[in-house]
Amino acid sequence: DTGVSQNPRHKITKRGQNVTFRCDPISEHNRLYWYRQTLGQGPEFLTYFQNEAQLEKSRLLSDRFSAERPKGSFSTLEIQRTEQGDSAMYLCASSFRDSPDTQYFGPGTRLTVL
Amino acid sequence: AQSVAQPEDQVNVAEGNPLTVKCTYSVSGNPYLFWYVQYPNRGLQFLLKYITGDNLVKGSYGFEAEFNKSQTSFHLKKPSALVSDSALYFCAVSGVVSGGYNKLIFGAGTRLAVHP
């Protein structure tokens, strides 16, 4: 499968714990995006990487959230001291430099904070 | 600020009938417009996009969308609906922002239910 992959697909955690999600973009896609989707809503932009550089962070991304893309390939999104309001689907997308407008999404990681 | 409105939470249509899912947008400058579909427990799948050119854009699975600049709309259409088209549909807009990247702004989604 050459699409965007995300792991884990599901994560259940207790409030206050830290969680980390991984996203592997489509090979040679230099742009990588993270979005959050809550029930009944469309995805909301969180952050964006071009290669390894994080170029934009949404105000939704509080200090408890951190994202990295150390070698310009896979990316991780970490949430520290999780809260019940963090429960959502976290989506990753990537796009190719020659067609940056079209983003391809992974299956998402569903986070449930108890 | 950029925004997208999908005025219908749900659209019901009989199999074989034409379908329309509505979308209006607000953006400064020339819009890049997209439709994505989401099946249960799966990520979003790209259907089609409008960047420039012909106002009628054809996409995957027989879907098409019509860009109307004067009405700031980008409605999704299909001549003959299938039960398998039942899913959640999202309209999105993006534009060139600082840094030259294109984050997507999504509508709240419209659930399409196609009945046999």
Interface residues (C-beta under 8 A of the other chain):
Chain A: V4 Q6 R31 Y33 Y35 G40 Q41 G42 P43 E44 F45 Y48 Q50 L55 E56 L91 A93 S95 P100 D101 T102 Q103 Y104 F105 G106 P107 G108 R110
Chain B: V4 Y32 F34 Y36 N41 R42 G43 L44 Q45 F46 K49 I51 F90 A92 S94 S98 G99 Y101 N102 K103 L104 I105 F106 G107 A108 G109
